[in-house]
Amino acid sequence: MEREVWELRAEGGVGPLWFGMSPAEVAEALLVSGPEAQGGGPYEQEDFPGGVKAFYDAGKLACVALDAITGPQVFLAGFPLAGRDPAEGHQFLLDHAAEHGNWVLYTPDESLSLTDLGILLRSQRVGEARLTRPLFVKEEWLESQYYRDHLPLEDIPS
């Protein structure tokens, strides 16, 4: 199965999704009737077909997590963010930040983020390997201590 390719949205979001959408607008943009599953916690969570997870803050889209294998692919300067070796992904983000002056943040689980682009690169266990799993996060969550309580830092097995 060929994975979809999504573009990073400069105005805040990724692919057909932008931050601030309601759950109904997210489902409509993904061309589905609704999520496959929903979760609670400090943020509302919905799992959609195709390896897409949506996280909401006060009912508005604040984070999109893409599965390392089944989620859409997003490129940053030609580099595929999903399904790569985590060390390669981190080095690419560090090099990109040095070249473009992006703000770098490490999360408590040692994931790497470019806060001004809203990209958080996590790793996901896939069989015996670990692969990159990108999250696209509204800037306010990445620029404050808020992320410690709200970012989906769980390890998602495939």
C-alpha positions as CSV (number, residue, x, y, z in Angstrom):
1,M,0.0,0.0,0.0
2,E,1.4,3.4,-1.0
3,R,1.2,6.0,1.8
4,E,-0.2,9.4,1.3
5,V,2.1,12.4,1.2
6,W,1.0,15.4,3.3
7,E,2.5,18.9,3.3
8,L,3.4,20.9,6.4
9,R,1.1,23.8,6.6
10,A,2.9,27.1,7.3
11,E,-0.3,28.5,8.9
12,G,-0.3,25.7,11.5
13,G,-1.2,22.1,10.7
14,V,-0.4,19.3,8.3
15,G,-2.0,17.8,5.2
16,P,-5.8,18.6,5.2
17,L,-5.7,19.4,8.9
18,W,-5.1,22.8,10.6
19,F,-5.0,23.7,14.2
20,G,-8.2,24.9,15.7
21,M,-10.5,22.5,13.7
22,S,-13.3,20.8,15.6
23,P,-13.5,16.9,15.8
24,A,-16.3,17.0,13.1
25,E,-14.1,19.2,10.8
26,V,-11.2,16.8,11.3
27,A,-13.3,13.8,10.3
28,E,-14.7,15.6,7.3
29,A,-11.2,16.7,6.2
30,L,-10.0,13.1,6.5
31,L,-13.0,11.9,4.4
32,V,-14.3,9.6,7.2
33,S,-17.5,9.5,9.2
34,G,-15.7,9.6,12.5
35,P,-12.7,8.2,14.5
36,E,-12.0,4.5,15.0
37,A,-11.4,5.1,18.7
38,Q,-11.4,7.9,21.2
39,G,-9.3,8.4,24.4
40,G,-9.3,10.6,27.4
41,G,-6.5,11.9,29.6
42,P,-5.3,15.5,29.9
43,Y,-6.3,15.9,26.2
44,E,-9.0,14.5,24.0
45,Q,-7.7,12.0,21.5
46,E,-9.2,10.4,18.4
47,D,-7.6,7.6,16.3
48,F,-8.4,7.7,12.6
49,P,-7.8,5.2,9.8
50,G,-4.5,5.5,7.9
51,G,-2.3,6.0,11.0
52,V,-3.6,9.4,12.0
53,K,-4.2,10.5,15.7
54,A,-5.8,13.8,16.5
55,F,-5.4,15.5,19.9
56,Y,-7.6,18.4,21.0
57,D,-7.4,21.2,23.5
58,A,-10.8,22.5,24.6
59,G,-12.4,20.8,21.6
60,K,-10.0,22.3,19.0
61,L,-7.2,20.4,17.1
62,A,-3.9,21.0,18.7
63,C,-1.7,18.1,17.7
64,V,-1.6,15.5,14.8
65,A,0.5,12.3,15.3
66,L,1.3,10.1,12.3
67,D,2.2,6.4,12.6
68,A,5.8,5.6,11.5
69,I,4.6,2.9,9.0
70,T,0.9,3.4,8.2
71,G,0.6,7.2,8.6
72,P,1.0,9.7,5.8
73,Q,4.5,10.8,4.9
74,V,5.6,14.4,5.4
75,F,8.8,15.8,4.0
76,L,10.8,18.7,5.4
77,A,13.4,20.0,2.9
78,G,13.1,16.7,1.0
79,F,13.7,14.6,4.2
80,P,10.9,12.0,5.0
81,L,9.9,12.5,8.6
82,A,8.1,9.2,9.2
83,G,9.6,5.7,9.3
84,R,13.3,6.7,9.5
85,D,16.1,5.7,11.9
86,P,15.6,8.1,14.9
87,A,19.3,9.0,15.0
88,E,19.1,10.1,11.3
89,G,15.9,12.0,12.0
90,H,17.4,13.9,15.0
91,Q,20.6,14.7,13.1
92,F,18.5,16.0,10.1
93,L,16.4,18.3,12.4
94,L,19.6,19.6,14.2
95,D,21.2,20.3,10.8
96,H,18.0,22.0,9.6
97,A,17.8,24.1,12.7
98,A,21.4,25.2,12.4
99,E,20.9,26.2,8.8
100,H,17.6,27.9,9.2
101,G,17.7,29.2,12.7
102,N,14.9,27.1,14.1
103,W,14.2,26.8,17.8
104,V,15.2,23.3,19.1
105,L,13.5,21.7,22.2
106,Y,14.1,18.3,23.7
107,T,11.1,16.8,25.5
108,P,11.3,14.8,28.7
109,D,11.5,11.5,26.7
110,E,14.4,12.9,24.6
111,S,12.3,13.5,21.5
112,L,13.4,16.5,19.4
113,S,11.3,19.4,18.3
114,L,11.6,22.4,16.1
115,T,9.1,24.5,18.0
116,D,8.8,27.3,15.4
117,L,7.8,24.7,12.8
118,G,5.6,22.8,15.1
119,I,7.4,19.5,14.5
120,L,8.1,16.9,17.2
121,L,10.0,13.8,16.1
122,R,9.4,10.9,18.4
123,S,10.3,7.2,17.9
124,Q,8.0,4.3,17.7
125,R,8.8,0.6,18.2
126,V,8.1,-1.4,15.0
127,G,8.9,-5.0,15.6
128,E,12.6,-5.0,16.9
129,A,13.3,-1.6,15.3
130,R,12.6,2.0,16.3
131,L,11.5,4.4,13.6
132,T,10.6,8.1,13.6
133,R,7.0,9.1,14.2
134,P,6.3,12.7,13.5
135,L,3.9,14.9,15.5
136,F,2.7,18.2,14.4
137,V,1.9,20.4,17.3
138,K,0.5,23.9,17.8
139,E,3.4,26.2,18.7
140,E,1.9,27.2,22.1
141,W,2.2,23.6,23.3
142,L,5.8,23.4,22.3
143,E,6.9,26.8,23.6
144,S,5.7,26.3,27.2
145,Q,5.7,23.9,30.1
146,Y,2.2,23.0,28.8
147,Y,3.7,20.2,26.7
148,R,4.8,18.2,29.7
149,D,1.1,17.6,30.6
150,H,-0.5,17.6,27.1
151,L,1.8,16.1,24.4
152,P,1.1,12.5,23.5
153,L,4.4,11.0,24.7
154,E,3.2,7.4,24.8
155,D,5.1,4.8,22.8
156,I,2.7,3.4,20.1
157,P,3.5,-0.1,19.0
158,S,2.8,-1.2,15.5
